[in-house]
Amino acid sequence: MKFKVGQRQVLIPPGDYRARLIEVKASKFVAGRLGLHLTFEVTDGQLQGEKASAFLNAHYETFSSHSKLYQWFEAAMGHPPDSGEIDLDLLMTRVLVVQIDTKESRKTKNLFSNVVAIKGTYCEL
């Protein structure tokens, strides 16, 4: 029996990279809390086109400067987010400087490239 499998994932070595946010999807964490799955694509160098993910909490009872999403938005935009809503589409209009690390899935033990921080904006598109 033959069946189709996806492409093999490339593990991006830990470090800082220029990347674009290319996709944002709502997801649920194991405990059922609302989360966000962000997909970034490296924009230059030997790893251009390779992708890394980030998973963020999106179930905020309080939203403060201690929240990862708050910190990432502020680093990318140069100012803190306004109260109310955050428009992540604004981050898609920039090449960002992101920090990538290697993580291990608790469930499958597979290794994957994970964006652990947005450090700033490299340029606007």
C-alpha positions in Angstrom: 0.0 0.0 0.0 1.3 3.4 -0.9 0.3 6.7 0.6 1.4 10.3 0.3 3.5 11.9 3.1 4.4 15.5 3.6 7.8 17.1 3.2 10.3 16.3 5.9 10.7 19.2 8.2 14.1 21.0 8.3 15.4 21.7 11.8 16.6 25.3 12.0 19.7 25.7 14.2 19.1 27.9 17.3 19.8 31.5 16.7 18.5 34.9 15.5 16.9 35.0 12.0 15.1 37.4 9.7 11.6 36.0 9.1 8.1 36.9 8.1 4.9 36.0 9.9 3.0 34.2 7.2 0.1 32.5 9.0 -1.9 32.9 12.2 -4.4 30.2 13.3 -6.5 29.8 16.4 -5.8 26.5 18.2 -6.6 24.8 21.5 -4.0 23.8 24.0 -4.2 20.4 25.7 -6.1 21.9 28.6 -8.7 23.4 26.2 -7.5 27.0 26.5 -7.6 29.1 23.4 -4.2 29.5 21.8 -2.5 30.9 18.6 -0.3 29.0 16.2 2.0 31.4 14.4 4.0 30.3 11.4 7.2 32.2 10.4 9.3 31.8 7.2 13.0 32.6 7.2 13.6 35.3 4.5 17.3 35.0 3.7 20.4 32.9 3.9 20.8 29.2 3.4 17.6 28.5 5.3 15.5 30.9 3.2 12.0 29.5 2.9 12.2 27.2 5.9 9.4 27.5 8.5 9.3 27.7 12.3 6.2 27.8 14.5 5.3 29.6 17.7 2.5 28.8 20.1 1.0 31.6 22.2 -1.7 31.8 24.9 -4.7 33.7 23.7 -6.9 33.3 26.7 -6.2 36.4 28.7 -8.1 37.3 31.9 -5.6 40.1 32.2 -3.3 41.3 29.4 -0.1 42.9 30.5 3.5 43.6 29.7 4.2 40.1 31.1 2.2 38.4 28.3 4.4 37.0 25.5 2.0 38.4 22.8 2.2 41.9 24.4 6.1 41.7 24.4 6.3 40.4 20.9 3.9 43.1 19.5 5.8 45.8 21.3 9.2 44.6 20.0 7.9 44.4 16.4 6.0 47.7 16.4 8.2 49.8 18.6 5.3 50.7 21.0 3.0 48.8 23.3 -0.4 47.5 22.0 -3.5 49.6 22.6 -6.1 48.3 25.0 -8.8 46.2 23.4 -7.6 44.2 20.3 -4.3 43.4 18.7 -4.2 43.2 14.9 -1.6 40.6 14.1 -1.9 41.4 10.4 0.3 44.4 11.2 3.2 42.0 12.0 2.7 40.4 8.5 3.8 43.7 6.9 7.4 43.4 8.3 10.5 41.3 8.2 11.1 40.5 11.8 14.1 39.5 13.8 13.1 36.3 15.6 14.9 34.0 18.0 14.5 30.3 17.1 15.2 27.5 19.4 14.8 23.7 19.2 12.0 22.2 21.2 10.8 18.7 21.8 7.2 17.7 21.6 5.9 16.4 24.9 3.5 14.1 23.1 5.6 12.7 20.2 9.2 13.5 21.3 9.8 14.9 17.8 12.2 17.9 17.6 10.9 21.1 15.9 12.0 24.7 15.4 10.2 27.1 17.7 10.2 30.9 17.6 10.7 31.9 21.2 10.9 35.6 20.8 10.4 38.5 18.4 13.3 40.8 19.0 12.3 43.6 16.6 11.7 44.7 13.0 14.4 44.4 10.4 12.4 46.3 7.8 8.8 47.0 6.6 7.6 45.4 3.4 
